[in-house]
């Protein structure tokens, strides 16, 4: 049980981090009513009730907020207000019809966006980020949301600091505080108090929420949680919704483009109709309806529906995303940095041989190496130790007297042990590190080592020295060693890795390998899989290169071997600085820093906890083929969204331009406001199935980015084609069928909706539709259904209410012919358009600090009430294992 000063825990709130930094650790513990053994369960419950959860933001799907976003369109609100006025002055039927159509449009958008919000909320509920906490004298992993002031937290390399902490102990602890300060240089931490008044950036005795442990380890006591932390204050400075991605920024620019076009058309139409002495109310309603008709009202719903559908598709492909926008990041990725073991190889390391320094079999080396596999009382501290244990169980081996654990600078493990009556130091580790500490190398040792590397074996060197009478051992004692020999291990390349690499290459993704293994072994494995590299750079090489030289080298080099966690993170940062969207795939503690540094961090369900916590995307299989599916899905969502955009810029824009032009020459309105709105409602409802559409393989070959120049050109080229057929329809209606207002509006309603809906089958692909590229079943069915409804409306009981009349059979057949001719001409124009267009080169968007803060904020976002969270534990989004395992 912990010993805690007697005080009322419900009055223990928190301590400002600056104040805690200048006080001694014991003083802070006493002020918080805590101690080295942590808090008792009753204290934790009382404090949580007093200060609330350790979260910065609550992510809940709020129906009213989603509805408010649907009503945020100024044009829609203005049209609704005008309809109310129309109702008040006696145009009640028209006003009611307009109101019903607007309500249906808002309802469709609301339903789809709210469903996507619920998906995002469920994602947050299903993800668990945990921290190692000491409570009541025992260590346990708890949800970061459950931390309270006074909790004692343990920090390890790669972990995200879960709250503002006053450090109690520091063992070489360094923290990357770029998310707070923008500085990329890690800050060394200490438990020594700082001077009062020290700036936040220089509070070395504190670790701040949201920062990353870059090196070492430590222990701290929570002094501030949630929104009261330094990170919380910064995060709250962001908008309630996350900073927009490049994808969302493109959507916004496109919407503004159409809004400007709509504004110009509205002013022109209103002016013309006023000059023609038409009723002012009718003119206002008509111009507003044109504005609503041309603006992409359901674009947010299409995008959010695409992302939520994408998350479910990815889950079915064993890819779990922590946030919906991670799907966009996957699609953007053009460089993947990955480890070797378990990704390119089977990940099943098996012991191969025990060799003396000359390369001959010698079981004594195995016996000596086994002495250094138990440095902390546990068996199998890594995969190679586990492989040794599999062939030689622990038995009665002596326990170490003292030890120096493995680290990524020394790359060795040392134990002080009594064996055969002799106290000796046994050192086991990377051959180059061990051999450098041996006093004399036996003849042929280096040749024997190279022979093992050449066959693709992973090798551990074993050495020793007598240390009689010693009770302790340090890294300084790792000297004057005698080489005992080598332990060789094999990890065969995966059978399907070569195909997965070829798939990623076809997607335009360059794969780089960053491994702690020997460069010869790494190059051998990569060569077998077709991932050639003229040379490999080692960690030692990286240390000699400045950033500019390393950026130049990275463009040519595929394999980086014997690299440390800091090296991996540096490689990722420099690749991002070189204009790439970088994904990093790793599953170990030593991968956490690079996972944080990447644009999209990828890990696996079986990874170390700190790696899973750092990742944005979890693969339920460590398979590059699964990752390729995820990348393709991200690009598929972008491609399908662009289809909606191109629909709006071709047919929708053309039809609204036709309406504006016709109103200037006809003695009556070419279409009533309610008819325009019904047209827009049916059209948009049909486009909600676009996220289900198939995407041609060539559209997935590289990341896609917004090109407003291409979109404008598309509008100016395809829009007039749509208007041309509208004008042709006008001529036929007036010249051959002498149509009055009702017949004119009915005929054009059917023709316009048919052309602007069915054009999706052509512009959804650069290929010949149906013959070389088939639309999805739902998309084709919805397009046909919309056209069928449009054709049926003039014959329905609602025709009179809506201002329609039945079409003569001859006119209906003429419209069918016009639509077919229109689709043929669109194919001709499409071929000319894509024959001339030059694909632009797009700089990959460099995600700035707001993006980093938002990404880190996801760890401190609460996804809903406790009951919902428990339900999510049982049912993760899209299937897969319970959240407690995958996180």
URKARA-V571708 format. One record per pair of residues at least 12 apart in sequence whose ideal C-beta (glycine too) atoms are under 8 Angstrom apart, sorted by the first residue. I is the first residue (numbers start at 1). J is the second residue. Records with the same first field share a line. If there is no record, write none. Layout:
# URKARA-V571708
I->J ; J
This chain:
# URKARA-V571708
1->37 ; 40 ; 136 ; 137
2->34 ; 35 ; 37 ; 38 ; 39 ; 40 ; 135 ; 136 ; 137
3->35 ; 37
4->33 ; 34 ; 35 ; 39 ; 40 ; 43
5->30 ; 33
7->33
9->33 ; 42 ; 43 ; 46 ; 47 ; 50
10->46 ; 47 ; 49 ; 50
11->50
12->32 ; 33 ; 47 ; 50 ; 149 ; 150
13->50 ; 51 ; 149
14->32 ; 51 ; 149 ; 222 ; 223 ; 224 ; 225 ; 228
15->28 ; 31 ; 32 ; 149 ; 166 ; 223 ; 224
16->223 ; 224
17->164 ; 166 ; 200 ; 203 ; 206 ; 208 ; 223 ; 224 ; 229 ; 230
18->198 ; 200 ; 203
20->164 ; 166 ; 205 ; 206 ; 223
21->166 ; 193 ; 194 ; 198 ; 203 ; 205 ; 206
22->193 ; 194 ; 195 ; 196 ; 198
23->166 ; 193
24->193
25->166 ; 167 ; 168 ; 191 ; 193 ; 221
28->166 ; 221 ; 223
29->168 ; 221
32->149 ; 150 ; 221 ; 223
33->150
34->150 ; 151 ; 152 ; 221
36->134 ; 152 ; 168
37->134 ; 136 ; 137 ; 152
38->133 ; 134 ; 135 ; 136 ; 137 ; 150 ; 151 ; 152
39->135 ; 136 ; 148 ; 150 ; 151 ; 152
40->135 ; 136
41->135 ; 136
43->150
44->135 ; 146 ; 148 ; 151
47->148 ; 149 ; 150
48->146 ; 148
51->148 ; 149 ; 225 ; 226
52->225 ; 226
53->145 ; 146 ; 226 ; 862
54->144 ; 145 ; 146 ; 147 ; 148 ; 162 ; 163 ; 222 ; 225 ; 226 ; 860
55->145 ; 226 ; 860 ; 861 ; 862
56->226 ; 227 ; 229 ; 231 ; 232 ; 235 ; 236 ; 857 ; 860 ; 861
57->235 ; 240 ; 857 ; 860 ; 861 ; 862
58->861 ; 862 ; 863 ; 864
59->120 ; 121 ; 124 ; 861 ; 862 ; 863 ; 864
60->121 ; 863 ; 864
61->114 ; 117 ; 118 ; 120 ; 121
62->117
63->110 ; 114
66->110 ; 113 ; 114 ; 117
67->106 ; 110
69->113 ; 300
70->106 ; 109 ; 110 ; 113
71->106
73->292 ; 295 ; 297
75->262 ; 288 ; 291 ; 292 ; 295
76->102 ; 106 ; 292 ; 297
78->288
79->98 ; 102 ; 285 ; 288 ; 289 ; 291 ; 292 ; 673 ; 677
80->98 ; 99 ; 102
82->281 ; 284 ; 285 ; 288
83->95 ; 98 ; 99 ; 102 ; 285
85->281
86->98 ; 281 ; 285
87->99
89->281
91->281
93->801
94->285 ; 672 ; 673 ; 674
97->674 ; 801 ; 802
98->285 ; 673 ; 674 ; 677
101->674 ; 677 ; 678 ; 681
102->677
104->681
105->297 ; 298 ; 677 ; 680 ; 681 ; 684
108->298 ; 301 ; 681 ; 684 ; 685 ; 688
109->297 ; 298 ; 300 ; 301
112->298 ; 301 ; 302 ; 304 ; 305 ; 688
113->300 ; 301 ; 304 ; 305
115->305 ; 308
116->301 ; 304 ; 305 ; 307 ; 308 ; 324
117->304
119->307 ; 308 ; 311 ; 312 ; 324 ; 877
120->308 ; 323 ; 324
121->863 ; 864
122->863 ; 872 ; 877
123->311 ; 321 ; 322 ; 323 ; 324 ; 863 ; 877
124->858 ; 861 ; 862 ; 863 ; 864
125->863 ; 864 ; 868 ; 869 ; 871 ; 872 ; 883
126->863 ; 872 ; 873 ; 875 ; 876 ; 877 ; 883
127->322 ; 858 ; 863 ; 883 ; 887
128->143 ; 883 ; 884 ; 887
129->143 ; 144 ; 160 ; 162 ; 613 ; 859 ; 860 ; 887
130->142 ; 143 ; 144 ; 609 ; 613 ; 887
131->144 ; 147 ; 153 ; 159 ; 162
132->153 ; 154 ; 156
133->147 ; 151 ; 152 ; 153 ; 154
134->151 ; 152 ; 153 ; 154 ; 219
135->151 ; 152
139->154
141->609
144->162 ; 163 ; 859 ; 860
145->860 ; 862
147->162 ; 163 ; 222 ; 225
148->222 ; 225
149->222 ; 223 ; 224 ; 225
150->221 ; 222
151->163 ; 221 ; 222
152->168 ; 219 ; 220 ; 221 ; 222
153->165 ; 219 ; 220 ; 221 ; 222
154->217 ; 218 ; 219
155->173 ; 207 ; 213 ; 217 ; 218 ; 219 ; 220
156->213 ; 217 ; 589 ; 610
157->213 ; 214 ; 215 ; 216 ; 217 ; 565 ; 589 ; 590 ; 592 ; 593 ; 610
158->212 ; 213 ; 565 ; 589 ; 590 ; 591 ; 592 ; 593 ; 595 ; 596 ; 610 ; 611 ; 614
159->212 ; 213 ; 592 ; 610 ; 613
160->210 ; 211 ; 212 ; 213 ; 596 ; 613 ; 614 ; 856 ; 859
161->175 ; 207 ; 208 ; 209 ; 210 ; 211 ; 212 ; 213
162->209 ; 222 ; 859
163->209 ; 222 ; 223 ; 224 ; 225 ; 229
164->206 ; 207 ; 208 ; 209 ; 222 ; 223 ; 224 ; 225 ; 229 ; 230 ; 231
165->206 ; 207 ; 208 ; 220 ; 221 ; 222 ; 223
166->205 ; 206 ; 220 ; 221 ; 223
167->189 ; 190 ; 191 ; 205 ; 206 ; 207 ; 218 ; 219 ; 220
168->191 ; 218 ; 219 ; 220 ; 221
169->191 ; 218 ; 219 ; 220
170->189 ; 190 ; 191 ; 216 ; 218
171->216 ; 217 ; 218
172->215 ; 216 ; 217
173->188 ; 189 ; 190 ; 207 ; 213 ; 215 ; 216 ; 217 ; 218
174->186 ; 187 ; 188 ; 189 ; 213 ; 214 ; 215 ; 216
175->187 ; 189 ; 207 ; 208 ; 211 ; 212 ; 213 ; 214
176->211 ; 212 ; 213 ; 214 ; 593 ; 596
177->201 ; 208 ; 211
178->849 ; 852
179->210 ; 211 ; 212 ; 231 ; 234 ; 849 ; 852 ; 853 ; 856
180->200 ; 201 ; 208 ; 210 ; 211 ; 230 ; 231 ; 234
181->201
182->849
183->201
184->573
186->214 ; 215
187->204
188->204
189->204 ; 205 ; 206 ; 207 ; 216 ; 218
190->204 ; 205
191->205 ; 218
192->204 ; 205
193->205
200->230
206->220 ; 223
207->220
208->229 ; 230 ; 231
209->224 ; 225 ; 229 ; 230 ; 231 ; 232 ; 860
210->229 ; 231 ; 235 ; 853 ; 856 ; 857 ; 859 ; 860
211->231
212->592 ; 593 ; 596 ; 614
214->566 ; 569 ; 593
215->566
226->860
231->853 ; 856 ; 860
232->860
234->853
235->853 ; 854 ; 856 ; 857 ; 860
238->850 ; 853 ; 854 ; 857
242->325 ; 854 ; 857
243->850 ; 851 ; 854
245->325 ; 328 ; 329 ; 845 ; 851
246->328 ; 332 ; 705 ; 706 ; 845
247->328 ; 638 ; 641 ; 706
248->303
249->706
250->705 ; 706 ; 708
251->299 ; 300 ; 303 ; 641
253->706 ; 708
254->296 ; 299 ; 645 ; 706 ; 708 ; 711
255->295 ; 296 ; 299
257->708 ; 711 ; 712
258->294 ; 295 ; 296 ; 648 ; 649 ; 653
259->295
261->294 ; 653
262->290 ; 291 ; 294 ; 295 ; 656
263->291
265->287 ; 290 ; 291 ; 294 ; 656 ; 657 ; 660
266->287 ; 288 ; 290 ; 291
267->287
268->660
269->283 ; 286 ; 287 ; 290 ; 659 ; 660 ; 663
270->283 ; 284 ; 287
272->663 ; 664
273->286 ; 287 ; 663 ; 669
276->664
278->669
282->669 ; 673
285->673
286->663 ; 669 ; 672 ; 673 ; 676
288->673
289->673 ; 674 ; 676 ; 677
290->656 ; 659 ; 660 ; 676
292->676 ; 677 ; 680
293->652 ; 655 ; 656 ; 659 ; 676 ; 677 ; 679 ; 680
294->648 ; 652 ; 653 ; 656
296->644 ; 645 ; 648
297->680 ; 684
298->684 ; 687 ; 688
299->644 ; 645 ; 648
301->688
302->641 ; 644 ; 687 ; 688 ; 690 ; 691
303->641
304->324
305->688 ; 691
306->637 ; 640 ; 641 ; 690 ; 691
307->324 ; 325 ; 327 ; 328 ; 637
308->324
309->637 ; 691 ; 692
310->324 ; 327 ; 633 ; 634 ; 636 ; 637 ; 691
311->324 ; 327 ; 877 ; 878
312->877 ; 878
313->633
314->327 ; 629 ; 630 ; 633 ; 878
315->876 ; 877 ; 878 ; 879 ; 880
316->878 ; 879
317->626 ; 629 ; 630 ; 633
318->619 ; 620 ; 621 ; 626 ; 880
319->617 ; 618 ; 619 ; 620 ; 626 ; 627 ; 629 ; 630 ; 633
320->617 ; 618 ; 619 ; 620 ; 876 ; 877 ; 878 ; 880 ; 886
321->616 ; 617
322->615 ; 616 ; 617 ; 618 ; 858
323->616 ; 858
326->600 ; 616 ; 617
327->633 ; 634 ; 637
328->634 ; 637 ; 638
329->581 ; 583 ; 599 ; 600 ; 616 ; 634
330->583 ; 600 ; 617 ; 630 ; 631 ; 633 ; 634
331->631 ; 633 ; 634 ; 635 ; 636 ; 637 ; 638 ; 703 ; 704
332->581 ; 599 ; 600 ; 634 ; 703 ; 705 ; 844 ; 845
333->509 ; 581 ; 582 ; 583 ; 599 ; 600 ; 631 ; 634 ; 703
334->508 ; 509 ; 510 ; 580 ; 581 ; 702 ; 703 ; 844
335->509 ; 510 ; 511 ; 512 ; 575 ; 580 ; 581 ; 582 ; 583
336->504 ; 509 ; 510 ; 511 ; 512 ; 582 ; 583 ; 584 ; 585 ; 627
337->512 ; 513 ; 514 ; 568 ; 571 ; 572 ; 575 ; 582 ; 583 ; 584 ; 585 ; 594 ; 598
338->511 ; 512 ; 513 ; 514 ; 584 ; 585 ; 586 ; 624
339->513 ; 514 ; 515 ; 585 ; 586 ; 587 ; 588 ; 591
340->513 ; 515 ; 517 ; 522 ; 525 ; 526
341->383 ; 491 ; 515 ; 517
342->587 ; 604 ; 622
343->494 ; 497 ; 585 ; 622 ; 624
344->493 ; 494 ; 497 ; 501 ; 513 ; 525 ; 526 ; 529 ; 531 ; 624
345->491 ; 492 ; 493 ; 494 ; 497 ; 525
346->491 ; 492 ; 493 ; 494
347->383 ; 491 ; 622
348->491 ; 492
349->383 ; 384 ; 386 ; 387 ; 458 ; 489 ; 490 ; 491
350->387 ; 390 ; 489 ; 490 ; 491
351->366 ; 387 ; 388 ; 390 ; 391 ; 487 ; 488 ; 489
352->457 ; 488 ; 489 ; 490
353->452 ; 457 ; 486 ; 487 ; 488
354->366 ; 369 ; 485 ; 486 ; 487 ; 488
355->448 ; 452 ; 485 ; 486 ; 487 ; 488
356->484 ; 485
357->441 ; 442 ; 444 ; 445 ; 448 ; 483 ; 484 ; 485 ; 486
358->442 ; 443 ; 444 ; 445 ; 448
359->444 ; 447 ; 448 ; 451 ; 452 ; 486
362->485
364->484 ; 485
365->462 ; 484 ; 485 ; 486 ; 487
366->388 ; 391 ; 392 ; 487
367->392
368->419 ; 426 ; 462 ; 464 ; 484
369->388 ; 426 ; 428 ; 460 ; 462 ; 484 ; 487
370->388 ; 389 ; 392 ; 397
371->397 ; 398 ; 400 ; 415 ; 417 ; 419 ; 426
372->413 ; 414 ; 415 ; 426 ; 427 ; 428 ; 462
373->385 ; 388 ; 389 ; 428
374->394 ; 397 ; 399 ; 400 ; 415
375->400 ; 403 ; 404 ; 405 ; 406 ; 413 ; 415
376->403 ; 405
377->399
379->394
381->406 ; 413
382->406
384->458 ; 460 ; 487 ; 489
387->489
388->487
398->417 ; 418 ; 419
399->417
400->415 ; 416 ; 417
401->415 ; 416 ; 417 ; 418 ; 423 ; 470 ; 471
402->415 ; 416 ; 470 ; 471 ; 472 ; 473
403->415 ; 416 ; 473
404->473 ; 474 ; 475 ; 477 ; 478
406->429
408->516 ; 564 ; 565 ; 590
409->564
410->429 ; 433 ; 475 ; 478
411->429 ; 430 ; 433 ; 516 ; 562
412->427 ; 428 ; 429 ; 430 ; 433 ; 434 ; 478
413->427 ; 428 ; 429
414->426 ; 427 ; 428 ; 473 ; 475 ; 477 ; 478
415->473
416->467 ; 470 ; 471 ; 472 ; 473
422->466 ; 468
423->466 ; 467 ; 468 ; 469 ; 470
424->464 ; 465 ; 466 ; 467
425->464 ; 465 ; 466 ; 467 ; 470 ; 473 ; 477 ; 478 ; 481
426->462 ; 463 ; 464
427->462 ; 463 ; 464 ; 478 ; 481
428->460 ; 461 ; 462 ; 463 ; 487
429->460 ; 461
430->460 ; 461 ; 518 ; 562
431->449 ; 459 ; 460 ; 461 ; 486 ; 518
432->562
433->461
434->461 ; 462 ; 463 ; 481 ; 483
435->449 ; 461 ; 483
437->463 ; 478 ; 479 ; 480 ; 481
438->463 ; 481 ; 482 ; 483
439->480 ; 481 ; 482
440->482
441->483
442->483
445->483
448->486
449->461 ; 486
450->520
452->486 ; 488
453->518 ; 520 ; 521 ; 524
454->520 ; 524
455->524
456->490 ; 521 ; 524 ; 525 ; 528
457->488 ; 489 ; 490 ; 521
458->488 ; 489 ; 490 ; 491 ; 517 ; 518 ; 521
459->486 ; 487 ; 488 ; 489 ; 518
460->486 ; 487 ; 489
461->483 ; 485 ; 486
462->483 ; 484 ; 485 ; 486 ; 487
463->481 ; 482 ; 483 ; 484
464->481 ; 482 ; 484
465->479 ; 480 ; 481 ; 482
493->525 ; 528 ; 529
494->623
496->623 ; 625
497->529 ; 624
498->528 ; 529 ; 530
499->625
500->623 ; 624 ; 625 ; 627 ; 628
501->529 ; 530 ; 531 ; 624
502->530
503->624 ; 625 ; 628
504->624 ; 627 ; 628 ; 631
506->701
507->628 ; 631 ; 632 ; 635 ; 700 ; 701 ; 702
508->701 ; 702 ; 703
509->631
511->531 ; 558 ; 624
512->554 ; 557 ; 558 ; 559 ; 560 ; 571 ; 575
513->526 ; 531 ; 558 ; 559 ; 560
514->560 ; 563 ; 567 ; 568 ; 571 ; 594
515->559 ; 560 ; 561 ; 562 ; 563
516->561 ; 562 ; 563 ; 564 ; 590
517->561 ; 562
518->561 ; 562
519->536 ; 538 ; 559 ; 561 ; 562
521->561
522->536 ; 559 ; 561
523->536 ; 559 ; 561
526->558 ; 559
531->558
532->558
533->557 ; 558 ; 559
534->556 ; 557
535->557 ; 559
536->557 ; 558 ; 559 ; 560 ; 561
537->553 ; 557 ; 559 ; 560 ; 561
538->560 ; 561 ; 562 ; 563
539->560 ; 561 ; 562 ; 563 ; 564 ; 567
540->562
542->560 ; 563 ; 567 ; 570 ; 571
547->574 ; 577
550->570 ; 571 ; 574
551->574 ; 577 ; 578
554->571 ; 574 ; 575 ; 578
555->578
564->590
565->590 ; 591 ; 592 ; 593 ; 594
566->593
568->584 ; 586 ; 590 ; 591 ; 593 ; 594
569->593 ; 594 ; 596 ; 597
571->594
572->584 ; 594 ; 597 ; 598
573->597
576->597 ; 598 ; 599 ; 846
579->843 ; 844 ; 846
580->844
581->599 ; 600 ; 703 ; 844 ; 845
582->598 ; 599 ; 600
583->598 ; 599 ; 600 ; 601 ; 602 ; 627
584->597 ; 598 ; 600 ; 601 ; 602
585->602 ; 603 ; 619 ; 624 ; 627
586->602 ; 603 ; 607 ; 611
587->603 ; 604 ; 606 ; 607 ; 608 ; 611 ; 622
588->607 ; 608 ; 611
589->608 ; 610 ; 611
591->603 ; 611 ; 614
592->608 ; 610 ; 611 ; 613 ; 614
595->611 ; 614 ; 615
596->614
599->847
600->616 ; 617
601->614 ; 615 ; 616 ; 617
602->615 ; 616 ; 617 ; 618 ; 619 ; 627
603->615 ; 617 ; 618 ; 619
604->618 ; 619 ; 620 ; 621 ; 622
605->618 ; 619 ; 620 ; 880 ; 881 ; 885 ; 886
606->622
609->887
612->886 ; 887
613->859 ; 887
616->855
617->630
618->886 ; 887
620->880 ; 881 ; 886
632->700
635->695 ; 699 ; 700 ; 703 ; 704
636->695 ; 700
637->691
638->704
639->695 ; 699 ; 700 ; 704
640->690 ; 691 ; 693 ; 695
641->690 ; 691
642->704
643->690 ; 693 ; 760 ; 763 ; 764
644->687 ; 690
645->711
646->711 ; 714 ; 718 ; 763
647->687 ; 756 ; 759 ; 760 ; 763
649->711 ; 714 ; 715 ; 718 ; 719
650->714 ; 715 ; 718 ; 719 ; 721 ; 722 ; 756 ; 759 ; 763
651->718 ; 719 ; 722 ; 755 ; 756 ; 757 ; 759
652->680 ; 683 ; 756
653->715 ; 719 ; 722
654->718 ; 719 ; 720 ; 721 ; 722 ; 723 ; 726 ; 756
655->679 ; 722 ; 723 ; 726 ; 752 ; 755 ; 756
657->719 ; 723
658->670 ; 722 ; 723 ; 726 ; 727 ; 730 ; 752
659->671 ; 676
661->723 ; 727
662->726 ; 730
666->744
668->741 ; 744
669->741
670->730 ; 744 ; 745 ; 748
671->745 ; 748 ; 749
672->745 ; 802 ; 803
674->802 ; 803
675->745 ; 749 ; 802 ; 803 ; 804
678->749 ; 793 ; 802
679->749 ; 752 ; 753 ; 790
682->753 ; 757 ; 786 ; 789 ; 790
683->753 ; 756 ; 757 ; 786
685->782 ; 786
686->757 ; 782 ; 783 ; 785 ; 786
687->760 ; 782
688->782
689->776 ; 778 ; 779 ; 781 ; 782
690->760 ; 779
692->776 ; 778 ; 779
693->764 ; 775 ; 776 ; 779
694->773 ; 774 ; 775 ; 776
696->765 ; 766 ; 767 ; 773
698->766
703->842 ; 844
705->842 ; 844 ; 845
707->840 ; 842
709->840
710->837 ; 840
713->833 ; 837
714->833
717->829 ; 833
718->763 ; 826 ; 829 ; 833
721->822 ; 825 ; 826 ; 829
722->755 ; 756 ; 759 ; 822
725->751 ; 755 ; 818 ; 821 ; 822 ; 825
726->748 ; 751 ; 752 ; 755
728->818
729->747 ; 748 ; 751 ; 752 ; 815 ; 818
730->744 ; 748
732->811 ; 814 ; 818
733->747 ; 748 ; 811
736->814
737->808 ; 810 ; 811
742->803 ; 804 ; 805
743->805 ; 807 ; 811
745->803 ; 804
746->794 ; 799 ; 804 ; 805 ; 806 ; 807
747->807 ; 811 ; 815
749->790 ; 793 ; 794 ; 804
750->790 ; 791 ; 794 ; 807 ; 812 ; 815
751->815 ; 818 ; 819
753->786 ; 787 ; 790
754->787 ; 790 ; 791 ; 815 ; 819
755->818 ; 819 ; 822
757->783 ; 786 ; 787 ; 790
758->783 ; 787 ; 819 ; 823
759->822 ; 823 ; 826
760->775 ; 779 ; 783
761->775 ; 780 ; 783 ; 823
762->823 ; 826 ; 827 ; 830
763->826 ; 830
764->779
766->830 ; 834
768->827
769->827
791->812
794->806 ; 807
795->807
